[in-house]
């Protein structure tokens, strides 16, 4: 990265407090942070460590119900943000400091086209005229490998995939060429091949414009590719800080060492039963959104007590298959069966028991949980609807489910989703699905919002529940480490088609289908030179060319 040693951001004794139970409670406890121009600092730590809170504070911003404590100093390019008037702070945000949120789906205005939202800041700050800004947006879309870069901006947020939306947000943050960008888990929703493209583009922007960045993530392999310096956080406290190579090769604190040692969990692969019919069968399914075909002759089976991982790039049709199984999107051809019996295509025509049997955990917890409903009601509603529980029995069931997902019932029963971290909200989604007592659960990127320590705990929990309750899982994921940990069988999808499927031990051994090989070779490694080496081996443009070649195939 840049060798410019000019200090752009200097945070001293940062204290952030949140108002809870009629008192102010500490969230961040006296953290210091110094960032130079052109430098990237990685903030890592488990869910609730204070990473996103510190990132927002770098903009002089705190969430509702929070405040910056006395004695804190946040100096950006000589400006003390803790005493800067709000009007000046608002002018700073979006122009000189940009923010890329973790959940793009919750951050875009659904009523406006992507390109209109992209051009808003350049027009507001008179950096570019509309046509110039639109042309720049298209160039950034192309750089970030968005499909049809000259057209995709004229779509609405709901008309693109989650991964595409995340890249559009990254482009929007770069629109004004800010001095500082806060990246809050910008590749969480991306498949491994798209992630490489976005990481490469982010690095290019930082180098080309001498932009400083704070890169917030729980993915250690990703931060190894992006950061010059890594700061480790735990429960709002700084654990240690060092340059990336030193941190990776010689972490000092026991907590940091524990982060480096995660993902040890790998359960034994279960063989497919030789007798009996599948629990879930997808038979020759086609599906469309309006007049646009999305799925093409998709077929696979899921047997009782087994886990099938469905993998593929963003937009490959993974989540669309799940919508067909659950009846949210009726197939245009083919059918979905439960224990050999065809399910009504539309969920509204299914019986209560058919609805109960198949539950879904959604990828975007921010948009899947009603922010105005208490946690107890979110979890309690399906228990009440499917099992008829009320009163003390219902409360006991909610408490039991909170215990299962490792959240203390007394602390979370009466809280609301906005009061929780991203990882905590995802675990509430898991508890809600379990409340219906299903036999089959679709996990749509269920660990994508979780740090690696918590993710491993969730995988262990799901494995335990599967063994105790004989649950079957469909794991939609772009995290091949998760596939290695928990899957029995793997289905690889590309452009709405199944290109390869089989037992996990077979799928991870060569020879592979060319597309499967591309996915496997794109998994980041804990080596700071991994991304650079990969790009050199493929050629920077080869990633896009590989995608085009796969599309032709």
N, C-alpha and C positions, 0 to 999 in steps of 0.2 A: 504494500500500500504506500501512500505518500510519505515522504520523509519530512514534510513540513511539521515543525514542532511548536507552531503557534497554538496556544490553548484557545479552543473555541468554547468549551463548556466546562465550568468549574463548579461542582456541587460540594458544599461543605456542611457537615453535620445535619444531613437531611432527616427531618422528623416528620412523619405523616401520621395523623391520628384520625380515627373513625368514631362516629358517635353511635354508641350501642348501649341499650339498657340505661338510658338517661345519664351516660357518662362518656368521656372521651377515652378511647383505648388506643394504645400505640400499635401501628401497623409496620412502619419503618422506623428503625431506631438508630439515628445518627450515622447514616451512610455517607461516605465521601466518594466522589467520582470526578476524574479529570480526563477530558477528551480533547485530543488535538485535531486540527484540520486534516481531513483525509484519512483519519484513523477510524477503525471499527472496533468497538468494544462489545464483547459478548456477555450478556447477563444470563446466568444459568442458575438453576435451583428448582426444587420441587414446587408443586402447586401451592400457592399461598405464601411463597417466599418474598413477595413484594416486587417482583421483576416488572410487571406492567405498571404498578403504582409509581415506581421510580421513573420508568419511561415517560409516563404522562407528566410527572413533576418536572422533567427536563423541558417541558413546554410551559411551565408555570401553571399547570392545570391539575386539579384533583377531581375525583368523582364526587357526585352528590353525597353528602353525609360525611365527607372527609375534609381535612384541612392541613395546611402546612404549619408545623409547630414553630414556636418561637426559637430563635437562634439558628434557624436554617438559612442557608445562602445558596441561591441558584443563579450563577452569573453566566450569561450567554453573550459572547462577543462584547464584553464590557458592560452589558446591561444587567442590573440586578432584578430578576424576574419576580422576586417576592414583593417588591415595592413598585413595580411597573404598573401603571393604570391598565384596567381591563381593555380599554379601547386600543391601546398600543399592543397589548398581548394578542388581541384578536387579529391585528394587522400582521403580526409576526408569524402566527400559525397559518400554515398553508402556503406561505410565501418563502420564508427563510427557514422555518422548521416544519417538517411534514411528518405525518404519522400513518403507518400502514397497520391497520387493525388485524387482529387474529381472525375475526369472523366477518368476511366481506359481505356475506348475505345479510347480516344485521346492520351493515354500515351504509350501504347504498340506498338511495331513495327509490323505491319500486315504481314510482310514477314518472320517472324521467329516464331518458335514454343515457347509455353509458357515456357517450361522447359529450353530451350536454353537461354532465356532471364533471367530466374531465376538464372542460374548458372554463368552468366557473371561476376557478382561482386565477388563471392567467388573465382573464378578462377583468376580474374584480381589481387586481393589482396592476392592471394596465401594462402587463409584461408582453402580451401578444394580442393581436386582433383575432376575431373569431376564426376566419378561414386559416390564418397562420397557426392558430392553436389546434384546430382540427387536423391539419396536415401533420403537425408535430405529434399529436395523439396517435395517428396512424403509423407513424414511424416508430414510436415507442411500442405500439401493439405488435408490430413486426419484429422488433428487437426482442420482445418477450415471447415470441413464437405463438402468438394468438392466431387461430385460424381465420382466414379471410380478413386480414388486418384493416383493409379499407372499407369493410362492411360491418364488422362485428360491433363497432361503436354505436351503430344506429339501432341496436337491439336494446331491450329493457333488461334489467338485472335477472328477472326470472327466466329469460330466454337463453341463458348461457349456463354452463355447468359451474359447480363450486370452484373448481380449479381455475377455470377461465376467468371467473369473477375476481378471484384473488390476484391474478396477474393484471387485470384491468385496474385494480386498486393500486398496485405497485406502480403502474404507469402513471396514474393520476397523481400519486405522491411526487413523482419525478417531474411533473409538468412545469413547475416554476424553478427547477434546478436549485433546490434549497441547499443551505449550508449544512443542515443537519436533518437526517431522516431517522425516525424511530421505527424499527421493524419489529412488530410484536407478533412473533410466530408466523411470518409471512408465507412459509411453505407447508404449514400444517395440513392444509387441505389438498396438497398437490401429490400426484403420483411421482415416482422416482425419476422418470425421464423428464417430465415437466419441471420438476424441482431443479434438476441440473441446469436447464435452460434459464430459469429464473435466477438461480444463484449466480450463474455466469453473467447475466445481464446486470444484476445488482453490483457485482464486483466491477464491471466495466464502467458503470455510472459513477461509482465512488472514485475510481482511478481517474476517469476522464475529467470530472468536474471538481476533484479534490474535496468531495463531500464527506463529512464525518457521519458516522452512523452508530446507533446503539442497536444491537441485534439481540432481541429477547427470544430465547428458545429453551426447550428441554431436550433437544436433540443434539447430543454431544458430537456426533459425527458431522452434523451440519455446521455447528459453531466452529469446529476445527478448520473448515474450509473458508470461513468468512472473517474471523476475528483476528486482529493483531494482538489484542489483550483480552483476557477472560477474567470476569469477576464472579465469584460464587457466592450465592445468598442462601440464607436459611432463616425462615420465620422473621423476615425483616432486618436481619443482621448480616453484615459482611463476614464471610468465612475466610476467604483469601483472594488475592489477585496476583496475576503473573502474566507474562507474555505467553502466547498460545503454546508454543513448543515446550516451554518449561512446564506449563500447567499440565500438558498431556503426558509428558515423560516423567515428571517428578512432582505430583501433587503432595502438599504437605499435610493438610488437615484430613482427619479420618473420614469426615463427612464427604469431602471431595473424592477421596478414594472409593467410598461406597457408591458414588455416582458413576465412577469409571467402571465399576464391577457389576453393574446391573445387567439384566436380561440373561440371567443364568437359567431361567426357567425354560424347560423344554420337556413336554410330556411325551410318553410313548405313543407312537402312532397306532391307531386301532384299525384292524382289517375290516373290510366291508363284509357284512353278514352273508353267508352262503345261501341262507333261506329267508323267506319272507319278502314282502313288498316294501318299497321305500316309504318313509314317512311323508316326504314331499317329492313330487315329480314335476318337473317343468318339461312339457312335451311340445316341441316344434313351435315355440312361441314367437310370433311377430307382434310388434307394438309400435305405435306412432304417437307423436305429439302433434295434433292437428293433421296437416297433410305431410308432415315430415316423418319418414320411417326411422325408427330408432333401433329396434331389435329385429334380427333376421334369423329365423329358424333356430332358436336357442333351446337346447335340451340338456338337462342333467338331473341327477337324483341325489337326495339326501336321506340317509338311513337313520333310524332311531339311535340316539346316543352318540352320534358322530358329528364332526365339525368339517364343513366344506368351506374353504376360503375361495372367494371370487375376486380375482385380481385383474388389473388392467389400468390403462391411463385414464385420466379425466375425460369424461364423455364417451367411454367405451360401452356404457349401458348397464353397469353393475347395479346402480341404485334403481334403474328402470325395471330390471328383473324383479327386484324386491317389491316394487310397487305393483307389479302384476301378481305376484304371489299373494300379497295382502289384499288385493282387490281394489287398490287405489287407482290403478290404471288397467282397465279391461283390455286383454290382448285383442288384436285384430285377427289373429289366427292362432291355432293351437290352444292348449289348456294347461291349467295347474291342478294337480291332484293332491289330496290328503288321504293317506292310507289307501290309495287306489281309487278313491271316490272323487270325481271331478268337483272342484270348488266353483260356486257361482262366480262369474268373472267380475261382477261389481260387488263390493263389500256390503252395499246396502241390501243385497239379496241374500246375504249369509245369515245363518242362525247365530245366536249368542255364543253357543259352544264353538262353532267354527271360527268366530272372531276371537274368542279367548285363546284358542290353540296356537295361533300365530301372532306373535307380538314383535314390535320393531323398536330398536334404539337408534335414534337419528344422529346424523353426523354433527349438525350444528345445534348444540345445546342452547345457544343464545336465542335461537328462533323457535326451538321446539318446546320451551317451557314458558308458560304465561308469566310475565314479570310481576303481575299484580295478584298472583295467587300464592298462598303460603305453601311451603314444602309439604306440610302434613296433608293438605288437600290435594296437591298434585299426585302424591303417592297413594292417597286414600281413595281417590275417585274410582280407579279400576278395581280395587279390592271391594269397594262398596257395590259397584255395578255388577261384577261377575260373581262375587261370593256372598253378597247380601249382608256384609258386615256393617255394624253400626255401633255407636257408643264405645264402651271400654274395649270390646273385641276389635273394633276398627283401630283404635289407638294402639293397642298392643301389636297389631299386625304392622302398622306403620313403624313403630319402634323397632320391631324385629327386622324389617327391611332396611332401616337406617343402620342398624348394627351390621347387617350383611355387607353393606357397601362402605363400612368403616367410617361412618360419620356418627358422632355422639348424638343420640336422640334429643337429650335435654338442650343441646346447643342449637340444633337445626330444625326442630319440629315447627317452630313458629317464625322461621326466617323466610325471606323472599329470594327468588333467584338472583336479582341484581346484587344481593349481599354476598354472593358466593363467587369463588374463583371459577375459571373455565373448567378445571378438572372436577371440582365439586359439583358443578351443574351437570356434567356428563354422568357422574355417578348417580345423581337423582334420576336421570333418564333411565339408567339401568334398573334402579329400584322400582320405577313406575312399570317397567315391562314385567318384572318379576311378580308384581302385585296381582296380575291376572292369573297366575299359576299356569303358564302355557307349557306346551310340550316342545314348541319350536320358537326360537328367537333369532331374528335377523339383526345382526350387529353391524351397523353401517358406520365404519370408521370409529368404532367404540373407544379406542384408545388414542385417537389422533390428538385430542385436546389435553392429554395427560402427560405429565413428566414421566420419565422412564421408571423411576422407583414406584410411583403410583400405578403406572401401566402394568408393571410386572405383578403387582398385588391384585389388580383387577383380573388379569389373565389367570392367576392362581385361583381366585375366587370363582370365576366362571367355570374353570375346570372342576373345582370341587362341587359346584352346583350341578354341573352336568352329570357327574358320577352319582351324586346323591338322588337327583330327581330324574335321571335318564333323559336330560334335555338334548335336543339337537340344535346345532347352531349353523347359520350361514354367516360367515365373516366376510363382509365387504371391506377390503383394505388395499392400500397401496404400500403398506409397511411389510416388507417381506420378512423382517425379523419376527413380526407377529405370526406370519404364516408358518415359519419354521418352529415357533414355540407351541402352537396350539392346533394346527390343522391336521386332519387325517387325509383329506383329498383336496386337490386344487383345480379350479376352473379358471382358465386364462381367457379374457375377453378383449376384443379389439374391434372398434367400429361396429358394435352391436352384434358381433358374431363370437361364438366359442371357437377359438383357434387351437386349443389344446386342453386336455383334462386327464386326470389320473391320480393315483395315490401320491402323497407328498414325496416319499422317498424316491419314486421314479421321476417325478417332475423336476426335482432339484439336481438330478444327475444328467450329464450330457449323453447323447445329443439332444438339443432342445430345438423347438420351433424358433425361427429367427427372431420373432417378437418376444418370446419368453426369454431368450438369451439377452436381448436388449434390456429387459426389465432387471434380470439378475445382475448384469454387469453395471447397472446404474445405482446400486445401493451404496450410499456413502460409507466410507471407512474412517476409522479414527486415525487419520494420517493427514496432516495439514497440506501435503502435496497431492493428495488423491485427485481432487477436482482438476487441478492444473494438468496433471499427468493424463487424466482421462480425456480432457479436451484436446490435448496435443496428439493423443493416439487417434482420436476420431476426426480431428480437425474441428474447429469451432462450429463450422456450418454443417458438419456431418450429422449432428443431432437432428437438425431440421430435415436434412436430406433422408435420414433413416426413417423418419416419420412418414415422409412422402412415399418412400419406397414401400413401406409396410401398407400404406393405404392402397397403393397400386396392386399389391399382392392380394 
